[in-house]
Amino acid sequence: MVAAVEIAGRKIGPGHPTFIVAEMSANHHQSLAEAEAIVRAAHAAGADAVKLQTYTPDTLTLNADRPEFRITGTLWEGETLHSLYRQAATPWEWHPRLKRLTEELGLVFFSTPFDETAVEFLAQLEVPAFKVASFELVDLPLIAYMAGKGRPLILSTGLAAFEEIQEAVAAARRGGASEIILLKCTSAYPAPPEDMNLRTIPHMAETFGVPAGLSDHTLGWTVPVAAVALGACVVEKHFTLSRSRPGPDSAFSLEPPEFKAMVAAIRTVEKALGEERYGPQGSEAASRVFRRSLFVCRDLAPGEAFSPENVRSIRPGYGLAPKYLPRILGRRARGAIPRGTPLTWDLVEEP
């Protein structure tokens, strides 16, 4: 049984609306005005929450030019870690203003802290939840420290082996976290659909007994919609005003019209999933008459026997169900029956 998690009054879990998160990340391009525009655009596009990342380059890495600190094989080829994080970091002094704007619009504001100083800063801001980034999932002391603040934890699982997820969840629970959400994530930028393995989402939820969702880096929004169909309770997607503006995350972020289309598709999928139910639905009532049923297809005289030549299974559905045809054949008409009459029991003599 998967219990719902509550973040800022929002229930997140099976049976509740998908919690859709717009990840700002580096898409503000170091402009507070652009960051505020992203928040407003996320609200207009139907997001439930806006998420930031809270760090400084020096809390994440060293300002070093050694080969170990230079990025290869990714979108950020040739950058040093420190220079990349310097471009991408969201100034801490922006956080209170962005939180206030986000909440004024009725959205949830939260962030990913990357060290204990960021955890303390966000706790003082009274953010309602913490997100653990995929690359920090192996930092069990940091996870335990976050858990000690008494807030729900959302853990991304990119790169993580099953045992590493077990260790992270155990560390969170030992630290005091009673509400945990796991996000399936593929830490490639952009991530190819064939590496997503979305069937892991329901398995994670069942195995760990927590709501599960998706932190998505694929292009477009097909994959998040598919994830919701498989039971994802959270969808997190990078959000930008325009991919035409270069930035560390632009290439795999959604623009406002795309994000809005994703939200609409997710909400449609939620309606379509419904519940386990058989039988006709309310919207099918008018279609019931188009089922097949038994009709007299040739004028019958009183006492004449029913045969394949004078009784057929055809549309519409006003007569007896076709399954009764074997019981009808060979029996006789009570009276004259005109061609085109739906066959009912009162027209058939008792055997």
Number of C-alpha atoms within 10 A of each C-alpha: 11 14 15 20 19 16 19 12 9 14 17 20 24 19 13 12 18 22 20 23 24 28 26 24 25 24 28 21 19 15 13 17 10 15 22 18 15 23 29 17 21 29 20 14 20 19 25 20 21 29 24 21 24 23 23 19 17 11 15 13 14 14 13 13 13 9 9 10 16 17 15 13 7 11 14 16 10 13 16 22 20 21 16 18 20 17 15 22 20 25 15 15 9 13 21 13 12 18 23 13 16 23 14 10 14 12 22 23 26 27 24 23 24 22 20 16 13 20 22 15 15 22 18 9 13 14 18 19 25 25 24 25 21 20 14 19 22 18 16 18 16 22 29 20 19 28 24 15 17 17 21 22 27 21 28 26 26 19 17 19 10 10 9 15 21 14 16 24 23 16 20 26 18 14 20 18 22 14 21 26 25 28 29 29 27 24 20 15 17 17 16 12 15 8 12 19 12 22 13 17 24 18 13 20 24 14 12 17 16 21 28 31 34 27 25 28 27 26 16 16 20 13 18 27 20 16 26 24 15 16 24 26 28 25 24 22 26 25 30 33 22 14 16 10 11 11 17 17 21 20 20 20 28 25 21 20 14 15 26 19 14 24 22 15 17 24 15 12 15 18 10 10 12 9 8 5 7 6 6 10 8 7 7 10 9 8 11 12 14 12 15 18 23 26 25 24 20 15 13 20 14 13 14 17 17 18 16 14 9 16 22 19 21 18 14 16 19 19 21 18 16 17 11 12 18 11 9 23 14 14 17 20 21 18 14 13 19 13 14 13 17 21 21 15 12 9 16 17 15 10 8
